[in-house]
């Protein structure tokens, strides 16, 4: 696993097209799925009713796709390089998201991040595109793939820590 490091913008640009980080494994248990269902008000039985879900082709409950997608934020904190001179980074959206394989209750997942692009959109800002993949332990296909955009706002203060 690659560890998150702090890089200058120029150093980060040199890594375009390369995998720059892999997060730790996170287990998705039924309690997590149930909490997500409560928070989002999405109580479809395939997520929250183990007895009914057992009779489906999945053989049990599965995580919401949006739960899996939302884990990218914590995975990124662990795996993506910090950018020296940035004071804040924001989620700018997605150009593509595909849910390829359901995450079953009890599965472990982790994120892989390839730096797909970096542009200096305006003075004091950079846009970064990540090819993000969420893998499922012991599965041949990933849970999801996404083209994820982040915007970073730069500081003029060289003492500001990397974001």
C-alpha positions as CSV (number, residue, x, y, z in Angstrom):
1,X,0.0,0.0,0.0
2,X,1.3,3.5,-0.8
3,X,1.1,6.0,2.0
4,X,-0.3,9.5,1.6
5,X,2.5,12.0,1.2
6,X,2.7,15.8,0.8
7,X,3.7,16.9,-2.7
8,X,4.1,20.2,-4.5
9,X,1.8,20.9,-7.4
10,X,4.7,20.3,-9.8
11,X,5.5,16.9,-8.1
12,X,1.9,15.9,-8.3
13,X,1.7,16.8,-12.0
14,X,4.6,14.4,-12.6
15,X,2.3,11.6,-11.3
16,X,-0.5,12.0,-13.9
17,X,-1.4,8.6,-15.1
18,X,0.0,6.8,-12.0
19,X,-1.6,5.2,-9.0
20,X,-0.9,7.5,-6.1
21,X,-2.6,5.8,-3.2
22,X,-4.5,2.8,-1.8
23,X,-6.6,3.1,1.4
24,X,-6.9,0.6,4.2
25,X,-9.6,-2.0,4.1
26,X,-12.9,-1.1,5.7
27,X,-15.5,-3.7,6.7
28,X,-19.1,-2.8,5.8
29,X,-21.3,-4.5,8.4
30,X,-25.1,-4.6,8.7
31,X,-25.1,-1.9,11.4
32,X,-23.3,0.5,8.9
33,X,-25.8,-0.4,6.2
34,X,-28.8,0.1,8.6
35,X,-27.4,3.4,9.8
36,X,-27.0,4.6,6.2
37,X,-30.6,3.5,5.4
38,X,-31.9,5.4,8.4
39,X,-30.0,8.6,7.5
40,X,-31.0,8.6,3.8
41,X,-34.5,7.2,4.3
42,X,-33.7,4.4,1.8
43,X,-35.1,1.2,3.5
44,X,-35.3,-1.0,0.4
45,X,-35.4,-4.6,1.7
46,X,-32.3,-5.7,-0.2
47,X,-30.4,-3.4,2.3
48,X,-32.2,-3.9,5.6
49,X,-34.1,-7.2,5.7
50,X,-31.7,-10.1,5.8
51,X,-34.4,-12.8,5.6
52,X,-36.0,-11.4,2.4
53,X,-32.6,-10.5,0.9
54,X,-31.4,-14.0,1.4
55,X,-33.9,-15.1,-1.2
56,X,-32.5,-12.8,-3.9
57,X,-29.7,-13.5,-6.3
58,X,-27.4,-11.7,-3.8
59,X,-28.0,-14.2,-1.1
60,X,-28.2,-11.5,1.6
61,X,-28.2,-7.8,2.2
62,X,-26.0,-5.5,0.2
63,X,-24.8,-2.0,0.9
64,X,-26.4,1.0,-0.9
65,X,-24.4,2.1,-3.9
66,X,-24.3,5.6,-2.5
67,X,-22.9,4.2,0.8
68,X,-20.0,2.7,-1.1
69,X,-19.6,5.9,-3.1
70,X,-19.6,8.1,0.0
71,X,-16.7,6.0,1.5
72,X,-14.4,7.6,-1.2
73,X,-14.0,10.6,1.1
74,X,-12.5,8.7,4.0
75,X,-10.5,6.5,1.6
76,X,-9.1,9.6,0.0
77,X,-8.0,11.0,3.3
78,X,-5.9,7.9,3.9
79,X,-4.5,7.4,0.4
80,X,-4.3,10.6,-1.7
81,X,-1.3,12.8,-1.5
82,X,-1.6,16.1,0.3
83,X,-0.9,19.1,-1.8
84,X,1.6,21.5,-0.4
85,X,0.2,25.1,-0.5
86,X,-3.4,24.1,-0.6
87,X,-5.6,25.4,2.2
88,X,-8.8,23.5,1.4
89,X,-10.0,20.9,-1.0
90,X,-13.6,20.3,-2.0
91,X,-15.6,17.7,-3.8
92,X,-16.3,19.2,-7.2
93,X,-18.4,16.3,-8.6
94,X,-18.1,13.2,-10.8
95,X,-17.9,12.8,-14.5
96,X,-18.7,9.1,-14.3
97,X,-19.8,6.6,-11.7
98,X,-20.5,3.0,-12.3
99,X,-21.6,0.5,-9.6
100,X,-20.2,-2.8,-10.9
101,X,-20.5,-5.3,-8.1
102,X,-22.7,-5.2,-5.0
103,X,-21.0,-5.0,-1.6
104,X,-22.5,-7.6,0.6
105,X,-22.9,-7.1,4.3
106,X,-19.6,-8.2,5.9
107,X,-17.5,-7.4,2.9
108,X,-14.3,-5.3,3.2
109,X,-13.6,-2.6,0.7
110,X,-10.7,-0.2,-0.1
111,X,-10.0,2.6,-2.5
112,X,-7.4,2.9,-5.2
113,X,-6.6,6.3,-6.7
114,X,-5.0,7.1,-10.1
115,X,-4.2,10.7,-10.8
116,X,-6.0,11.2,-14.1
117,X,-5.5,14.9,-14.5
118,X,-4.6,18.2,-13.0
119,X,-5.4,21.7,-14.3
120,X,-4.9,25.2,-13.0
121,X,-8.4,26.6,-13.7
122,X,-8.0,30.0,-12.1
123,X,-5.3,31.8,-10.1
124,X,-5.2,30.2,-6.7
125,X,-7.1,27.1,-7.7
126,X,-6.3,23.7,-9.1
127,X,-8.7,21.0,-10.3
128,X,-7.7,17.4,-9.9
129,X,-9.3,14.4,-11.5
130,X,-9.0,11.0,-9.8
131,X,-9.8,7.6,-11.4
132,X,-11.2,6.0,-8.3
133,X,-11.8,2.3,-7.8
134,X,-13.5,0.7,-4.8
135,X,-12.3,-2.9,-4.5
136,X,-14.0,-5.7,-2.6
137,X,-11.7,-8.1,-0.8
138,X,-11.6,-11.5,-2.6
139,X,-13.7,-10.3,-5.5
140,X,-12.6,-10.3,-9.1
141,X,-14.5,-7.2,-10.0
142,X,-14.6,-3.8,-8.1
143,X,-17.6,-2.4,-6.4
144,X,-17.4,0.8,-8.3
145,X,-15.3,2.9,-10.6
146,X,-15.6,6.7,-10.8
147,X,-14.0,9.7,-12.4
148,X,-13.9,12.1,-9.4
149,X,-13.2,15.8,-9.5
150,X,-11.7,17.8,-6.6
151,X,-10.9,21.5,-6.5
152,X,-8.1,22.8,-4.2
153,X,-7.8,26.4,-3.2
154,X,-4.2,27.6,-2.7
155,X,-2.9,29.8,-0.1
156,X,-0.3,32.6,-0.4
157,X,1.0,31.7,3.1
158,X,3.8,29.2,2.7
159,X,3.4,28.1,6.4
160,X,0.0,26.6,5.7
161,X,0.0,22.8,6.0
162,X,-0.8,20.6,3.0
163,X,-4.4,19.8,2.4
